[in-house]
Structure formats: structure tokens, C-alpha cells
């Protein structure tokens, strides 16, 4: 009798297990069915272009004729192209924006992370440049940088000589464009850091204050370690954006004056859509992608993988 009951119990468990497995498989299939439209779009507009662009980097292609395999010839051409190296240097120089924009974004986020009257207005005001088209932002700042514009007037008021537009001076043009990137991006990173600040337990900060910690000690020992995951994300985003800067250059300077704002991605654009050398442009884009990955790895190491201190 006991043996019979044991067999029936095992059979019932087997049936329930099989039913549970069928339910799991069905749930999984339903989930993938809902994901399928997105996965198709992801493959068509992200995965496939990445593989096809990598393939084009080793070919000679001008749209009219089929791609012709040339191996590493495009990379040899880039190695001997002084314009590409000048653009790459300017792109790497643009990374100077990253620590400045992160520092200011954290400062602004801490400023607006206060229960003050009307603080919502200030949060919105800081974010407005983010949602403004760069075509509009570029035109506004191009006018402001003119010799008779507000920026030149302020410089003259401070006793600084401003000869013509800052955008027409090879010594200042790149830094002027970098400032616009800084001005436009602070609001975006401010929102991310604000979310990170609000995720930090108030009890930790209050306990540190009770133990006699100063505001600076609370910031360095509680706030900053708690923001480490957000710092990793923001640093990655801003570094990649700095390396592949294009819109600012296209709208404000077109790479001038005298190539002082010519960046690696603007070189890629020129070779692809002006000279129709798509293989060479793809090779330049591949180099930019590798450099972005390298700087992403450096960011990951500097922020200890974005792990907040326990």
C-alpha cells in the first residue's frame, strides 16, 4: 500500500512538473512574441549596420559600384592623412569637457536637491537647453559670439580684448564650441545626478552629521561614494558624446577656421557624404568606436565598476 501511494505521489509530482514546464515555456514564448517587433528593429537599425559598417571599413565603396575588398588599405590611407590625425586630436581634446560637465552637474544637482519654494522652476530652467534643438542653440550662440554680440561685450567689460568673433579665431574656436556643449549638457546630467542623490539614504548623511562630520566630509564619504554608479553612467555618456561630437561643429563652424574645430567624426561625415568614400569613412568610424570603447574601459576602472560603497 505504501509503495503504491509513493508511486502515485511521484507520478503526481512528475505531472505537476511537466505542467509547470509547459507553462514556463509558454510564458517565455509569449514574452519573446511581445519583444519580437523591437528585436527586429534592433537588428535592422543597430546590429546589421554595425556588422555592415565593419565590413565596409575593409572595402572600397562609393555607392555606384559594389564594395571591393581592399583589406587594410583604408587604414593605411588614414594613417598617412594629416587631416584625420588633426581631427582625432581635436576630438580627444574635446574630452576636456567631461570632468568639467560632471563636476558642474553634480554641483547643480545638489543645489536643486533642496526643499525650497519654487525649486521646480529652477530644475525646469536648467533642463530647457537639453530639449532645445541644436540647430537653434548653435544659431543663438553663433550670434552671441559675434564681435558685436553679448559675449564680446562682456569680455570687453572685463578688460579682455576680443578681436572679432571667438568662432573666427583658431585659438579660441574649439573652446567656444566646447562651452556650448557644456552649457547645453549640464541640465541632462543634472537630472541623472538628482535621481542618484535622491536614492542615497538620508539616514546615512544624518548619522555622519551626528558623528561630527563636516559638510565636506559628508560629501566625500557618503554622497560621492553613493553617486559612483551614476558617475560611471554619466562619465561614459559624456565621454562618448565628446569623442563623437558633430552637431556643434556642423552648425557653428563647419570645421573651421583653418581646421581648428575639425573633429574625427566631421572627417568621417566629409569622406562619406561629400567625397563619397564610404569605405574610408567606415574605417574612420571603426577607429572612433574602438577609441570610445577604450575610454569606456578607463571610466569603468576609475569608478571601480560603478559600485557604490556599502
C-alpha positions as CSV (number, residue, x, y, z in Angstrom):
1,X,0.0,0.0,0.0
2,X,2.8,2.4,1.0
3,X,4.7,1.6,-2.2
4,X,1.6,2.3,-4.3
5,X,1.0,5.6,-2.6
6,X,4.6,6.6,-3.1
7,X,4.4,5.8,-6.9
8,X,1.2,7.8,-7.2
9,X,2.8,10.7,-5.3
10,X,5.9,10.7,-7.6
11,X,3.6,10.4,-10.7
12,X,1.6,13.5,-9.5
13,X,4.8,15.4,-8.9
14,X,6.0,14.5,-12.4
15,X,2.7,15.6,-13.9
16,X,2.8,18.9,-12.0
17,X,6.4,19.4,-13.0
18,X,5.6,18.8,-16.7
19,X,2.7,21.2,-16.5
20,X,4.9,23.8,-14.8
21,X,7.5,23.4,-17.5
22,X,4.8,23.9,-20.3
23,X,3.6,27.0,-18.5
24,X,7.1,28.3,-18.3
25,X,7.8,27.6,-22.0
26,X,4.5,29.2,-23.0
27,X,5.2,32.3,-20.8
28,X,8.7,32.6,-22.4
29,X,7.3,32.3,-25.9
30,X,4.7,35.0,-25.2
31,X,7.4,37.3,-23.8
32,X,9.5,36.9,-26.9
33,X,6.5,37.4,-29.1
34,X,6.0,40.8,-27.4
35,X,9.7,41.6,-27.8
36,X,9.8,40.5,-31.4
37,X,8.9,43.8,-33.0
38,X,11.6,45.6,-31.0
39,X,14.2,42.9,-31.7
40,X,13.5,43.1,-35.4
41,X,14.0,46.9,-35.3
42,X,17.2,46.4,-33.2
43,X,18.7,44.0,-35.7
44,X,17.7,46.2,-38.7
45,X,18.8,49.6,-37.4
46,X,21.6,48.7,-35.0
47,X,23.1,45.2,-35.2
48,X,23.1,44.9,-39.0
49,X,24.6,48.4,-39.6
50,X,27.4,47.6,-37.1
51,X,28.4,44.5,-39.0
52,X,27.9,46.0,-42.4
53,X,29.9,49.1,-41.4
54,X,32.7,47.0,-40.1
55,X,32.7,45.1,-43.4
56,X,32.8,48.4,-45.4
57,X,35.8,49.5,-43.5
58,X,37.8,46.9,-45.4
59,X,36.4,47.8,-48.8
60,X,36.4,50.5,-51.4
61,X,32.8,51.6,-51.9
62,X,31.2,54.7,-53.5
63,X,27.5,53.5,-53.7
64,X,27.6,53.4,-57.5
65,X,29.8,50.3,-57.8
66,X,29.7,47.2,-55.5
67,X,32.1,47.1,-52.5
68,X,35.6,46.0,-53.5
69,X,37.6,44.3,-50.8
70,X,40.9,46.2,-50.2
71,X,41.9,44.8,-46.8
72,X,43.8,47.3,-44.6
73,X,44.3,49.8,-47.4
74,X,41.7,52.3,-45.9
75,X,43.6,52.2,-42.5
76,X,46.9,52.8,-44.3
77,X,45.3,55.8,-46.0
78,X,44.1,57.2,-42.7
79,X,47.5,56.7,-41.1
80,X,49.0,58.9,-43.7
81,X,46.2,61.5,-43.7
82,X,47.2,64.5,-41.6
83,X,43.6,65.9,-41.7
84,X,42.3,62.7,-39.9
85,X,45.0,63.0,-37.2
86,X,44.2,66.7,-36.7
87,X,40.5,65.8,-36.3
88,X,41.3,63.0,-33.9
89,X,43.5,65.3,-31.8
90,X,40.6,67.8,-31.6
91,X,38.2,65.0,-30.7
92,X,40.5,63.9,-27.9
93,X,40.9,67.5,-26.8
94,X,37.1,67.7,-26.6
95,X,37.2,65.2,-23.7
96,X,38.3,68.1,-21.5
97,X,34.6,68.9,-21.3
98,X,33.9,65.6,-19.5
99,X,35.3,66.3,-16.0
100,X,34.0,69.9,-16.1
101,X,30.5,69.0,-17.0
102,X,30.4,66.2,-14.4
103,X,31.6,68.5,-11.6
104,X,29.2,71.3,-12.5
105,X,26.3,68.8,-13.0
106,X,26.8,67.4,-9.5
107,X,27.0,70.9,-8.1
108,X,23.8,72.0,-9.7
109,X,22.1,68.7,-8.8
110,X,23.0,69.3,-5.1
111,X,21.8,72.9,-5.4
112,X,18.3,71.9,-6.7
113,X,18.0,68.9,-4.4
114,X,16.6,71.1,-1.7
115,X,13.0,71.5,-0.5
116,X,12.9,75.2,-1.4
117,X,10.0,77.2,-2.7
118,X,10.0,77.4,-6.5
119,X,12.7,74.8,-6.8
120,X,10.7,73.1,-9.6
121,X,11.1,76.2,-11.7
122,X,14.9,76.1,-11.4
123,X,15.0,72.4,-12.3
124,X,13.0,73.1,-15.4
125,X,15.1,76.1,-16.3
126,X,18.3,74.1,-16.1
127,X,16.8,71.4,-18.3
128,X,15.4,73.7,-21.1
129,X,18.6,73.8,-23.1
130,X,18.6,69.9,-23.2
131,X,15.3,69.8,-25.1
132,X,16.2,72.7,-27.4
133,X,17.3,71.7,-30.9
134,X,21.0,72.2,-31.5
135,X,20.2,74.0,-34.7
136,X,18.5,76.7,-32.6
137,X,21.2,76.6,-29.9
138,X,24.0,76.8,-32.5
139,X,22.5,79.8,-34.2
140,X,21.9,81.6,-30.9
141,X,25.4,81.1,-29.7
142,X,26.9,81.9,-33.1
143,X,25.2,85.3,-32.8
144,X,26.3,85.7,-29.2
145,X,29.9,85.0,-30.2
146,X,30.0,87.7,-32.9
147,X,32.2,90.8,-32.4
148,X,29.2,92.9,-31.5
149,X,27.5,90.1,-29.6
150,X,26.9,89.8,-25.8
151,X,29.9,87.6,-25.1
152,X,32.4,90.0,-26.8
153,X,30.7,92.9,-24.8
154,X,31.3,91.0,-21.5
155,X,34.9,90.3,-22.4
156,X,35.5,94.0,-23.2
157,X,33.8,94.9,-19.9
158,X,36.3,92.6,-18.1
159,X,39.2,94.3,-19.9
160,X,39.8,91.3,-22.2
161,X,40.5,92.1,-25.8
162,X,38.1,90.3,-28.2
163,X,39.3,90.5,-31.8
164,X,36.4,89.5,-33.9
165,X,34.2,86.5,-33.2
166,X,35.5,83.9,-30.9
167,X,34.4,81.4,-33.6
168,X,36.6,83.0,-36.2
169,X,39.8,82.8,-34.1
170,X,41.6,79.5,-34.5
171,X,43.0,79.8,-31.0
172,X,39.5,80.1,-29.3
173,X,37.0,78.5,-31.7
174,X,37.2,74.9,-30.3
175,X,36.9,76.1,-26.7
176,X,34.0,78.3,-27.7
177,X,32.2,75.3,-29.1
178,X,33.1,73.2,-26.1
179,X,31.5,75.8,-23.8
180,X,28.2,75.5,-25.8
181,X,28.4,71.7,-25.3
182,X,28.9,72.3,-21.6
183,X,26.0,74.8,-21.3
184,X,23.6,72.5,-23.2
185,X,24.6,69.3,-21.4
186,X,24.6,70.3,-17.8
187,X,20.8,70.0,-17.4
188,X,20.8,66.4,-18.8
189,X,23.4,65.1,-16.4
190,X,21.9,67.2,-13.6
191,X,18.7,65.1,-13.8
192,X,20.7,61.9,-13.6
193,X,22.7,63.1,-10.6
194,X,19.5,64.4,-9.0
195,X,18.0,60.9,-9.2
196,X,21.2,59.5,-7.8
197,X,21.2,61.9,-4.9
198,X,17.6,61.1,-4.0
199,X,18.5,57.4,-4.0
200,X,21.0,57.9,-1.2
201,X,19.6,57.2,2.3
202,X,19.2,60.4,4.3
203,X,19.8,58.3,7.4
204,X,23.5,57.8,6.4
205,X,24.0,61.6,6.0
206,X,22.3,62.3,9.3
207,X,24.3,59.7,11.1
208,X,27.5,61.2,9.7
209,X,26.4,64.7,10.9
210,X,25.6,63.4,14.3
211,X,29.1,61.8,14.5
212,X,30.6,65.3,13.9
213,X,31.3,65.2,10.2
214,X,31.5,68.4,8.3
215,X,29.6,69.1,5.1
216,X,32.7,68.3,3.1
217,X,33.3,65.1,4.9
218,X,29.6,64.0,4.4
219,X,30.0,64.8,0.7
220,X,33.3,62.9,0.2
221,X,32.5,59.9,2.5
222,X,28.7,59.5,1.9
223,X,27.4,61.4,-1.1
224,X,30.2,60.8,-3.5
225,X,30.5,57.0,-2.9
226,X,26.8,56.7,-3.2
227,X,26.9,58.5,-6.5
228,X,29.5,56.2,-8.0
229,X,27.1,54.2,-10.2
230,X,25.6,57.5,-11.6
231,X,29.1,58.9,-12.1
232,X,30.0,55.9,-14.2
233,X,26.9,56.2,-16.4
234,X,27.3,60.0,-16.8
235,X,31.0,59.8,-17.5
236,X,30.5,57.1,-20.1
237,X,27.8,59.1,-21.9
238,X,29.7,62.4,-21.9
239,X,33.0,60.8,-22.9
240,X,31.4,59.0,-25.9
241,X,29.5,62.2,-26.8
242,X,32.7,64.2,-26.7
243,X,34.6,61.8,-28.9
244,X,31.9,61.7,-31.5
245,X,31.0,65.4,-31.3
246,X,29.4,66.5,-34.6
247,X,26.3,68.7,-34.4
248,X,28.0,71.6,-32.7
249,X,30.8,71.6,-35.3
250,X,28.4,71.2,-38.2
251,X,26.1,74.0,-37.1
252,X,28.6,76.5,-35.7
253,X,31.9,76.2,-37.6
254,X,31.9,73.5,-40.3
255,X,35.3,72.5,-39.1
256,X,36.9,76.0,-39.4
257,X,38.6,78.3,-39.0
258,X,41.7,76.8,-40.5
259,X,40.6,73.3,-39.4
260,X,40.8,74.3,-35.7
261,X,37.5,72.7,-34.9
262,X,37.8,69.8,-37.4
263,X,36.9,66.6,-35.5
264,X,37.3,62.9,-36.3
265,X,33.5,62.5,-36.8
266,X,33.3,65.5,-39.0
267,X,36.1,63.9,-41.1
268,X,34.0,60.8,-41.3
269,X,31.0,62.8,-42.4
270,X,33.0,64.7,-45.0
271,X,34.5,61.5,-46.5
272,X,31.1,59.8,-46.6
273,X,28.7,62.4,-47.8
274,X,31.0,64.9,-49.5
275,X,33.7,62.7,-51.1
276,X,31.5,59.5,-51.2
277,X,34.4,57.4,-49.9
278,X,32.3,55.2,-47.8
279,X,34.9,52.6,-47.1
280,X,37.4,55.2,-45.8
281,X,34.6,56.8,-43.7
282,X,33.7,53.4,-42.3
283,X,37.3,52.8,-41.4
284,X,37.5,56.1,-39.6
285,X,34.2,55.3,-37.8
286,X,35.6,52.0,-36.7
287,X,38.7,53.7,-35.2
288,X,36.4,56.2,-33.4
289,X,34.4,53.3,-32.0
290,X,37.5,51.5,-30.7
291,X,38.7,54.7,-29.0
292,X,35.3,55.1,-27.4
293,X,35.4,51.6,-26.0
294,X,38.9,52.2,-24.7
295,X,37.8,55.3,-22.8
296,X,34.8,53.5,-21.6
297,X,37.0,50.8,-20.1
298,X,39.1,53.6,-18.4
299,X,36.0,55.2,-17.0
300,X,34.9,51.7,-15.7
301,X,38.2,51.3,-13.9
302,X,38.3,54.8,-12.4
303,X,34.8,54.4,-10.9
304,X,35.5,50.9,-9.7
305,X,32.9,49.4,-11.9
306,X,30.3,51.9,-10.7
307,X,29.9,50.0,-7.4
308,X,28.6,52.2,-4.6
309,X,30.3,51.7,-1.2
310,X,28.2,49.7,1.2
